[in-house]
Amino acid sequence: MDLIIDDLTAIDDKLSQRHIDLDPNGYFIIYIDKNERLIYAKHFTNVIDERGLAVDPETGKVIPARGKVERTNTTVFSGRTAKELCVQIFEQTQPCPVSFLDHAAYLGREFVRAELALVTEKEYVQD
C-alpha cells in the first residue's frame, strides 16, 4: 500500500511542476477554518501581461507566485464541502470567475483536498 501511495505522490508532485497558463479572470487563495468547519476560497482579479504573468490591475505590478501579497479580494466563497463550493462558484456566480477548464479542474481537486483535511483534521496547504 505504501508503494502505491508513494507512486501516486510522485506523479502528483511531478505534475505540480508543469507550466500552466494563468486564468485572466483571476486566482483563488484556498484555506480551511477548523473551528468553523468551513473551506474558504478568496477570489482575486488579475490581468495577464504579454509575458503570461499575473499583474495587479490596480498597481500594474506583477503578482509573485510565492510569498505574502497584500491585496484585496473581490469575493469570498465558503462551504462545508468541495461540491458546495463548486456549485457556488461555477453554477451560481454570474459571470463565472473562472474562464479556463484546467483552472476549474484544479479548483475542484483543491476543494476535495481541503474537504479531506477538514474531515481528517489534518493541515491543508494549497498546491
N, C-alpha and C positions, 0 to 999 in steps of 0.2 A: 504493500500500500504506500509506504514512504517513497518508493521508487517512482510510482505513478505521480504522486504529488510533486516530487522533485522535477519530473519531466514536464508537467503542466506549468509549474512555476518558471522553468527555464524558457518555455515557449512564450509565456506571458511577458516575462522580462525582456526578451528579445523584441517582441512586437511593440513594447512600450518605447523602444528606442527609434522607431521608424519616423520618417518625416510625415507630417500631416499639414494640409493646408488649413489655415485658420478660418473660422466662420466669420464672415463680415457682419453678422448680426450680433456678435458678442461672445462672451465666455461666462462660465459659471464657477463659482467657488462653492464647493460642497463640504458640509460638515454635519456632525451629529451633536445633539444635546441629549446626553444620557438621562438627565433628570426629567426633562420634558418628554423623553422617548420619541423624539422627532428628528427627521432628516431635513436639513435646510439646504437650499440652493440659491445663492445670491447671483443674480444676473447683472453683468456689466456690459455696457456698449463699448465698441471699439471701431476703428477704421483700419482696413488693411492697406498698407502702403505698397509702393511699386516693388519693394524687396520681399513682400509677403509677411512683413512684421505687423503686429498689432500696435496701433497708435491710439493714445488717449484723444478722443475727439475734441476735448476742451483745451488741452495744453499742447497738442501736437507732438508730445513726447512718446517715444517707444515704451511700451509696457513690458518690463522684464518678465521672463518666464519663471524665474526663481526669486525668492526673497519677498519681503513685505512691501506692498504698494498701497499707498493711501489713496483710495478712490471711492466715490460714492456709487453704490449700486443703483440700478434702475428699478429692480423688483426683487422681492424675497419670496420664494416659494417654500412651503413646508408641508410635510406629510409624514404619516406613520410607516408607509410602505413605498417601495420603488414604483409600484403600479399607480398609487395615488399621485405621486409626483409627476409621472409620465402623463397621466390624464390631464392634470392641471396645465402642464407646460405645452403639450402637443395637441390637445383636443380643446381645451377651454380658453386658452390665451390667444387672442387675435390682435394684431398679427403674431404668428408664432415667432418666438425669439430665437429659433434655431432654423438655419437655412440649408445646412448640409446634412445628408443622411448619415454620413460617418460620425458627425458630431452627435446626432440623435442616438445612434447605437452606443457611442462612448458614454453618453449620459445614462442610458439605461443600464449599462454594465456597472457604472459607478454607483448608481442608486441601489442596485442589488447588493453590491459590496457594503454600502453604508447600512442597508437594512440588516444584513447578516451581522455586521458589527454591533448593531443595537441589540439584536436577539441574543447574540452570544456574549454580550457585554465586553467586547474587545475594542481596541482602539481602531479608529478609521483614519487613514491618510489618503487623500485623493491622489490618483495616479496622474 
